[in-house]
Amino acid sequence: MTPEEITREIFTDLKRIRETSIHRFGIEYERMRRRLRVKNDEIYCKIFEIKSINKNKWMFFLSKAPSVEKFRNISDVNILELSYYNTAKGLRVFKTIPTGGLIAYNGHLFNRYNERMSLGIIEPMEKVRHFFSNNGYSSYKIIEKDGKQFTIGTCKDGLLLGELKNNWIVNNTFITKDLMYLEQDEIEASLIDSLKGSIMELAYMGVKDGYNYNYYNDVIKGITK
């Protein structure tokens, strides 16, 4: 399949899943929090895994939105949507971006994450689950070099290094914060400052609630907590 066909199929899948299953996941998540007596201030992540009508594999990570101080009900749930499959070059995971578009994660990244975080996880999909349970939020900067567009993303545990390709952000590898060199450290700081600036701008315009404000707030708190 071409990148365009993959993108189209993922969002076709997602539209159908949102119409048929997402609300049910949210209700089950809320019930589970109540049943397990999860504290209202805990993030608590629950993963739902399904196969779509098109036979594509999906994982949905539900958790308390980082911008919410205390969980009250289903409206305080954030959902991370992932589709994945095995290619000739190995595992590839796609994360949908709430504002539109896709972020691709190559299997090598999860191996590096496992190694550099000293996790000792063996099973490939368990590496994926662990990564996104802890690094569901990220922000990116594009760097032009030698005619290519490289990307540096910041997440809670470190940096994601990749490139802009086929209208996707393609993350190739992961480094921990202790492996950052100065320029990368400054880029991470500028990404976080940019997010803070977006929140301040929305607040100045009187938009202290609503989708964009909450999204930016979730990302910055998800990265820095």
Secondary structure, DSSP 8 states (H G I E B T S, - for coil): --HHHHHHHHHHHHHHHHHHTHHHHHHHHHHHHHHHT--TT----EEEEEE-TT--EEEEEEEE-TT-SS--SGGGEEEEEEEEEEETTEEEEEEE-TTS-EEEEEHHHHHHHHHHTT----SHHHHHHHHHHH----EEEEEEETTEEEEEEE-SSEEEEEEEETTEEEEEEEEEGGG--HHHHHHHHHHHHHHHHHHHHHHHTT--SSHHHHHHHHHHHHHH-
